[in-house]
Amino acid sequence: AGLAKGGLIPVVAVYSTFLQRAYDQIVHDICLQNLHVVLCLDRAGITGEDGPTHHGLFDISYLRHIPNIVMMAPKDQSELKAMLKFAVDECKGPVAIRYPRGRIVAPPVLEATAPISCGKAEVMSKEGDLAILAVGSMVWPAAAAAGILFNEGIRSSLINARFIKPLDGGLLKSLASKTDRFVVVEEGVLEGGFGSAVMEFFEREGMGGISVKRIGLP
């Protein structure tokens, strides 16, 4: 916060689970002052042999409700690079980027990563019988699931959320005009997570009658 106040752009790389120790400083020193600090949250999600104290399962829940912060999650390595550049060059306030331990196994992608625009999701396939909203490391598994559903005669709109906060409200409204069935997939705790944010959006907008199935961790 002091470096940001002095005109620099600090990029802070820290395990998701260890950032919990600095919660008060995130709120008071960075976010309430709306300072341009970039938080890179490594080991977001399940960390395998690192053990339960190292699982980064709570960062969505403990960050997204704080004022001024922008929160992103990339689907693969190229998108992480694009998000980091966007966070440093384009954002003016606090930013958090969550990404998992190790590499994300992704299929070959021929086209370049689409430009990052604040609060805008990436539509990977559209016009489906239901909408699948996936965030971060769950995008490619969700794409595989959409393929299985397609083979069973069920078409899915597949969305790479990119932004946990702010949500792409325009896209959510557009999807809801075509289907009332949503599946939200995230690698984090369900309580207060990305799926909760989607449900809160529909409630806030007075959009009843929408069924939301959340897939995440207890």
URFEN-V316330 format. One record per residue. N is the residue number from 1. RES is the residue in one small letter. PSI is psi in whole degrees, -180 to 180 (* if undefined). NEAR is the number of other ideal C-beta (glycine too) atoms within 12 Angstrom. Layout:
BEGIN
n:res:psi:near
N:RES:PSI:NEAR
N:RES:PSI:NEAR
END
This chain:
BEGIN
n:res:psi:near
1:a:-40:26
2:g:-42:14
3:l:-43:17
4:a:-40:27
5:k:-29:16
6:g:2:12
7:g:-2:10
8:l:171:16
9:i:92:24
10:p:134:25
11:v:112:25
12:v:112:30
13:a:122:20
14:v:149:28
15:y:141:30
16:s:-46:42
17:t:-30:30
18:f:-24:24
19:l:-21:33
20:q:-31:23
21:r:-17:14
22:a:24:26
23:y:-45:22
24:d:-41:16
25:q:-36:23
26:i:-46:34
27:v:-58:23
28:h:-43:18
29:d:-29:23
30:i:-59:34
31:c:-45:33
32:l:-26:18
33:q:-3:22
34:n:47:23
35:l:148:32
36:h:86:31
37:v:133:39
38:v:116:35
39:l:117:43
40:c:108:32
41:l:97:45
42:d:157:27
43:r:40:33
44:a:130:49
45:g:-156:38
46:i:136:26
47:t:11:25
48:g:-123:14
49:e:-15:11
50:d:-23:20
51:g:170:12
52:p:-30:14
53:t:-17:16
54:h:-4:23
55:h:127:27
56:g:73:40
57:l:-11:33
58:f:-3:34
59:d:-36:48
60:i:-45:45
61:s:-37:31
62:y:-4:34
63:l:-37:40
64:r:-20:37
65:h:-4:22
66:i:136:33
67:p:146:18
68:n:-18:27
69:i:141:38
70:v:137:38
71:m:128:48
72:m:161:50
73:a:123:48
74:p:153:42
75:k:-20:41
76:d:-176:29
77:q:-43:21
78:s:-36:22
79:e:-33:36
80:l:-44:31
81:k:-45:19
82:a:-39:26
83:m:-38:42
84:l:-43:29
85:k:-43:23
86:f:-43:29
87:a:-38:36
88:v:-45:23
89:d:-29:18
90:e:-29:22
91:c:156:34
92:k:-20:20
93:g:-160:29
94:p:141:38
95:v:141:45
96:a:134:44
97:i:120:45
98:r:136:52
99:y:154:39
100:p:171:41
101:r:140:25
102:g:-157:17
103:r:146:14
104:i:123:27
105:v:110:16
106:a:149:24
107:p:161:15
108:p:131:9
109:v:119:20
110:l:-41:7
111:e:155:10
112:a:157:10
113:t:130:24
114:a:145:21
115:p:146:17
116:i:130:33
117:s:134:21
118:c:124:24
119:g:12:24
120:k:128:24
121:a:168:39
122:e:122:35
123:v:113:27
124:m:-29:29
125:s:148:25
126:k:178:22
127:e:59:16
128:g:172:26
129:d:-20:23
130:l:163:32
131:a:127:44
132:i:118:47
133:l:116:51
134:a:150:43
135:v:135:50
136:g:-128:44
137:s:-12:38
138:m:-1:43
139:v:-49:40
140:w:-40:32
141:p:-37:29
142:a:-36:34
143:a:-40:31
144:a:-40:21
145:a:-40:24
146:a:-36:33
147:g:-40:20
148:i:-44:15
149:l:-41:24
150:f:-40:20
151:n:-19:12
152:e:8:12
153:g:15:10
154:i:118:20
155:r:142:22
156:s:139:36
157:s:119:36
158:l:123:36
159:i:125:40
160:n:105:41
161:a:-38:47
162:r:-55:42
163:f:123:42
164:i:-35:47
165:k:126:39
166:p:153:27
167:l:155:36
168:d:81:30
169:g:-39:23
170:g:-41:18
171:l:-41:30
172:l:-42:36
173:k:-40:20
174:s:-43:19
175:l:-41:39
176:a:-20:28
177:s:-13:15
178:k:-25:21
179:t:151:27
180:d:14:18
181:r:120:24
182:f:139:37
183:v:126:36
184:v:126:40
185:v:128:41
186:e:154:44
187:e:75:41
188:g:176:44
189:v:145:26
190:l:-39:26
191:e:117:20
192:g:10:25
193:g:-160:43
194:f:-41:48
195:g:-37:37
196:s:-39:27
197:a:-40:37
198:v:-45:46
199:m:-40:27
200:e:-38:22
201:f:-49:33
202:f:-38:28
203:e:-44:15
204:r:-34:15
205:e:0:17
206:g:32:11
207:m:88:23
208:g:172:13
209:g:11:13
210:i:130:27
211:s:123:19
212:v:119:34
213:k:117:21
214:r:132:30
215:i:118:25
216:g:-149:33
217:l:148:25
218:p:*:10
END
